[in-house]
Amino acid sequence: MLHVPVLRAGRPYRSLKTVRLTEVGTGQPVAEVSQANAGLIGRDLAEAPARARKLQELSSRELIDICKRAGKLFVEGELPLDGEEGTTQTADEFVRVQSATTGMPRRLCLGNMEKIRFVFDEMELVLGGLTRGLDLRALDDGWVEQDGRPVSYLRQADTLGAILPSNSPGVHSLWIPSIALKVPLALKPGREEPWTPLRISQALIAAGCPPEAIGFYPADYSGATEILMRCQRSMFFGDAATVASWKGENRVQLHGPGWSKVVIGADLVDEWERYVDLMVTSISENGGRSCVNASGVWVPAHGREIAEALARRMAAIDARPLDDPEAGLAAFPNPEVAHRVSEYVDSLLCEEGAEDLTARYRDGDRVVEVDGCTFIRPTLIWCTDPSHPLATTELLFPFAAVVEVPQNELLERIGSTLVVTAVTDDDEFRRELMVSRNVERLNIGALPTSRVSWDQPHEGNLFEHLYKQRAFQAGTTSAA
């Protein structure tokens, strides 16, 4: 059986306490994952200032080059899995075990690998977007003259903590720039998906990143809390209930549900059939598991027609074996969770104002078993009541509600929204969208909500989370 180690300053460590990972569907053991307790994490983070200096010794240019090499190694290399035992892992083996423990089809695993490689390859572009074109010598020398004036930024953390999810490997792209920004990492992986953050870590070390800059700590809730408490800056991925207790804590950047939406303006809603592919892609890409997947389609007219068309298309998306090259749905590692989620949807459908239209077009139940794996089939809800709970529900499979409201009420009713794709040529409506505080990311035009521009901030700007601009003047040391 494989062993997933703790990485302490980049070096593998086997713990007496382990958690066993099993294959989705068969229940066969895949790996034992060493667990880091809170005391061990605390001891390691006490060394954070010394470890941060290891990154400070390298220039931004050197770190960008390390990232570029790491991207190639991540996708193509045979990398250490447990250096203590001498085991390694090829890219094919990585995809196989990642799919086995998460239920993510191998096709989607490969797609997420390419997202991560893109961020590594284009790190200079990504940093340019995050820093708004800052000359990165400011991070090397402490200040730089830009546009005729001195500019200085102060690093706010010796370590970036990251409490990571298991649902979508692509989100790991969000913390990778921390290394190029000279801030070491303390990573707590999701239970079923230690593979991506571990492989990224090993790729960085193999590419020349100081191992002291990498901490990888599979752990329980107490370990996660230790990271959040001790790191001056952290990222926390989780559902609404999990991240709620840290809301308002400026040291912790929260990444919860997205409640992303496609909005069609009154000027183009009569042409809605042109945008069916856009809506289906926004809802179902990457198995519907990302916070950038649309969980709502909000329109001022033709709501029922749009809902029927989307239901027909989504009902045609079949559950397939995880190694099928056409597979687009992810299996649930715990079949009981799939049944509970489906029962939750049915319980809310008992309330007036919502209808599951996909039930008309699919054969069989919403929850199905294929090749021993349990899936929830895509579900499209037509909400006649915009205040119905299902109008603003987000779930970990292709799930969305179509809601019809007057355009002048739409932006107040949609609530907090990570991504809005707005299909409209109405200049006034576009201006309203631009100033709406409910909208975090805004796509104007026929761009899927799931299309991410990695040089743009995502639920907060990582550079601004890690650095603060300070007043700075440079004069001579001569006496007046």
N, C-alpha and C positions, 0 to 999 in steps of 0.2 A: 504494500500500500504506500502511496505517496505521502511525504511529510511536508507540510507548509510551515516554515519556521517563523519565529519572530526575527526581525532585523533590528539589532541594537547598534546604532552608528554604522549601519550597513553590513554588520556581521551577523551570520545566522546563529540562532539560539534556540535550543530545544527545551520546552517547558515540561514539567511533570504533569501539568494539566493540559489536556487536549480535547478538541471537539471533533467528532467524526462527520465528514461530509459524505453523502450517499448520492447515487445516481438517480435522477428523476425518472420515475416509471418503474425501475427494477428494484430500487432500494439497496443495490449492491454498494459496498463501501468503495469510495474513491480516494479519500485522503484523510489523514489526521492533521488537524491544524493546532499548532501550539498556541496557548493562550497566555497573554501578558496580564499580570495582575496590576492593580493600581499602584502598589508600592514600587514595582519594577519600573513602571512608566514614570513615576515621580522622580526616582533616582536618575533615570536617563535625562529627563528634562531639566534637572538641576545643572547639567553640563551644557545647556543650550548656548550660552554666550560663547564658550570656547569653540563649539561646533559651528556656530555662525561665522566665526572668523575664518574658517576654512574656505567658505564661499567668498568672503570678502577679499581673499588673496587672489582670486581669479577676476579677470576683466569681464565685462559684459560680453565682449566679442568672443572670448574663450568659452563662456557659458552657452552662448547661442550656437557655437560650433559643436559643443558637447551635445546639445539638444538635437542637432541635425544628425549626428552620428547615432544617437540613441533611437531616433525614429526608425532608422534603417534596421538597427538591431532588434527593436521591438517587433517589427513585422517579419523579419527574415532570419534572425539569429537563433542559435542554440544557446540558451542562457541558463545560468545556474538556477535551479529550483531550491535545493537545499545544499549550499556549499559545504556544510558540515559533513554531509553524507556523500558528497560528490555527485549528486543527481542533477541532471540538466533537463531542459525542456525545449523542444523545437516549437516552431509556430503552429504546426499541425497538431501537435500534442496539446498545446495551449488551447486551441479552439475546441478540441474534443472534450477536455475536462471542463472547460468553462460552460459549454453547452450541457454537459452531463449534470452539473450541479445546480445550474440556474434555470434550465428549461428553455433557454434562448436558442432558437434554431441556429445551426452552424452558419447559414448564409448571413444572418444578422450579426453574428459574432465577427465574421470577416468584415462586414460593413463598418462596424464600430472600431475595428482595428485601423481601418483606413482613416477614420475621423481623427484618431489619436496620432497616427503618423503625420497627417496634415498639420496638426498643431506643432509637433516637433519640427517638421521641415520648414514651416513658415513662422517660426518663433519671432523673427525680427519684425515681420508684419503684425503679428499678434501684439507684441510689446508696443509697436508704434500706435496701434489703436488704443490700447489700454492707457498709455502715457500721453496720448494726444501729441505724438511726435517729439517727445522729450529726447534730447541728446543724451544717450545712456552713459556718457562719461560722467554725468552728474551722480550716478550711482557708484562709479569707480573713484572719483576724486572728491566727492562730497558736494561739489557745486560745479556749475558750468555757466558760461556766458551765452545767453540765447536771446536773440532779437535785441542785442545791445544792453542787456541787463543781467545781473547775476541771478541764477536760479539754484535753489538748494532744497533737497528733500531729506527728511529724517525717517529712518527705518523705525517702525513701530513694534516690531516683534523679532525675537531671536529664532522663533520657530512658528510655522503655520501648522496648526492642527487641522485635521480633516476627518470628520466622521462620515464615512462613505456608505452608499447604498448598494444593494444587490440587483436593482431592477434594470439598469441600462448602463453598459460599460462606457458609452460615449461621454458620460458626465465627468469621467476622470480627466478629460481634456482641460477642465476648468482650473484644476490646481497645479497642473504641470508648469505653468509660467512662473510659479513661486521660485523654482530653482534658478531660472534665468534672472529673476529679480533679487537673487542673493539671500533668500530666506529659506532655511532648511525646513524639512517636513517631518511631521509626526502623524502617520496615517493609521486610522482604525478602519479596516475593511469591513464591508458587509459580510454577513455570516456565510451566505452561499457563494459569494463572489470575491474571494481573496486574490484570484488569479491575475486580474488586470493591474491593480496597484502593485502587486509583487513583481510582475513582469516589467512594468514601467520602472520600478526601482532598480531592478537588476540591469535593465538596459542603460539607465543613466550611469550606474556605477561602472559598467563595462565600457561606456563611452568616455570615461574620464572624470565623472563627477566625484568629488570627495565623498567616500562612504559615510563620513561623519555627518553628512547633510541629510541622511535618510534614516528615519525611524519607521518601522512597519510593525504595528501592534494589534494583531487579532485579539479581541477582548470582549468582555461582557459590558453591561451598562456602566459598571463602576469604573472600568478602564476608559470608556468614552467620556465619562464625567471628569475623570482626572485630566484628560487631554484638554477638555474645554475650560477647566478651571485654571490650569497651569500655563497654557499658551496665551500669549498676549493677543494673538489674532487666530481665529479658527473659521472653518467652513463646516456647516452642519446640514447634512442631507437627511430628510425624513418626511413622514407624513405630517399632517397638520397637528395632530395631537402630540406627536413626539417633539416637534420643534417649538411648540407653543410656550413651554416654560422658559425658553431662552429669548423670547421676543422682547425687544427693547434693550437687550444687552449688546452694546455697540461693538464689543470685542468679537462677537460671533456673527458671521454672515450666514443667514438662514436660506436654505434651498428646500422649500416645501412643495406642495402641489402647485401646478401652474395655472389651472383653470383657463388654458389658452382657448382662443376663439377665432372663428372666421366670421367676419361681418360684411354684409353686402349692403351697399347704400341704396337709397330709394331710386337714384338715377339709373342704376344698372340691374336692379332686382328682376325686372321683366326679362332680362337675358340670363337668368340663373343657370340655364342648362349648359352654358359655356363653361361654368365653373364647377361642375360636378367632380371632375377629376381632381381639381385643386382641393375640394372639400374632403374627398375620400382619402387622398394622400395625407392631408393634415391630420386626419383622425387615426389612420391605420399604420402609417410608416413606423418602422422599428417595433412592430408588434403592439403599437399603442401604449408603450411603456414609459414614454418620456414626458417630462413636464411641459415640453414644447408641443406635444400632440394636442390637437384641438379636442376639447370636451364639450364644446358648444358651437352651434351655428346660429347666429342671431340676425334676423332679417325683418324688414318692415312690411313685407307682403310675400305671398306665394309660399308661406311656411309649410303647409300640408303637402303641396306638390314637391317641394324640395325634400321634405322628410321621406316621402314615399320613394323618390328616386335614390336617395342615399341608402335607404333600407334595402332596396333590391340589390344594389351594388355590394353593400357590406355583408349581406346574407350569403353572397356567392364566395366569400373568402373562407376556404375550408381549413380545418385543422389538419396538419400533415406531420409525418414523422420528422424529428428534429434534423435528420441528415438529408431530408428531401431538398433539392436545390430550389424548389419553388415555395418552401415553407415561409409563412409570414406571421404566424401566431406563436407566441411563447407559451410553454406549458407551465403550470403552477407546481413548484416543488412539493407543496403540501396539498393534496387533493381536497382535504377538508376546507382549506381556505377558499378554493374555487367555489365549492358548494355554498359556503357562507356568503361570499360576495354575491352570487346569483340570487340567493334567498333574500339578501338585503335589497337588491333591486326590486324583486317581486313584492316585498313588503311595502316599498314606497309606491309601487304601481297600484296598490290598493286605494291610495288616496286619489281623488278626482283631479283631473287636469293633466294626466300623462298617459301615454300609450306606447308599448313596445311594438313598433311596426316591423322589425326584423322577424318577429315570431310568425308573421304571415308568409314570409318568403323562404324560411329555412326548413329543412326536414329535421325533425327531432328536437331535442332539448338544447337549451343554451349551454349547458355543461356537457362535454363529450369526452370520451376516452379514445385515444388513437395510439396504437403501438405501445400501450401500457402507460401513456402519459395523459394527464388531465388538462383540458383546455376550457376556457370560456370563449364561446363564439362571439363575433362582433355584434354589438347591440346598439340600435338607433332608436331613440326616444323622441316622440312628438309631444311637445308640451303646449297645451292650450292655455295653461296658467303659468306666466313667467315667474311667479313666486313659488312654484312647485319645487320641492327639494331636488328632484332629478335635473332641473334646469341648470343647477350649479354643482353637480356631482362630478368628481374625477375618480376613475378607477384604473387598475393596472391591466387593461386590455383595451382593444378598440371599442370605445364607448363614447357616445356623444348624444346631446339633446339638440333638437331644432326648436328655436323659440321665436315667435313672431311678436314684435312690439313696434309701436311707432318710432320712427327714427329720432324724433326729438326727446324720447325717453330712454333710448337704447344705452347711451353711455353712462347714465346714472344707474341703470338696472343691472349691467353686466357684472358689477363688483370687481374685486381685485383680479387682474389678468396679467399673466406673465407675457404672453405674446398675443397681439391682435393682428391678423391679416385683414386689412380693410380694402375691399374691392369697390372703389368709387372714384369718379372723376369730379365729384362735387367739391369745389374749393372750400366752401364754408364748412362742410362736414369734415374735410381733411384738417382744417384749422382746429375744429373742436377735438378731433382725435389727438392732434399734436399737443394740446394743453391738458388732456384728460389725465388726472393723477391715478386713475384706475389702470392705466396701460403702462407696463414696464418696457416692453419691446414693441415696436410698431413697424409692420410691413405695409407699405402702401402699394397696392397692385396685386397681381395674381401670383404671389409667392407663398408657398405652403408655410404654415406655422412652424413646421419641423425643420425648415431650412435655416441653419444657424450660420451667421457670419462670425467667425472666431476672432476677428479683430475688433469686435464690438463687445461692450460689457454685457454680462449675463447675470441678472439678479444681483446687481452691484458690481462695482469695478474692483478687480483684485488689486491693482496697483494702488488705488486710493484706500483700499482696506489695509495695505501693508505699509504705505508711506504717507507722510504728511509734509506738505510744503511749509517751509519756515522762512521767516524774515532773515535776510542775509545780505551783508555788505562786505566788500573787500577793499581795504585801503592799504596804505604803506605802513611800515613799522617805524618810520622816522618820526622823531619828535617834531612838533609844530614849531 
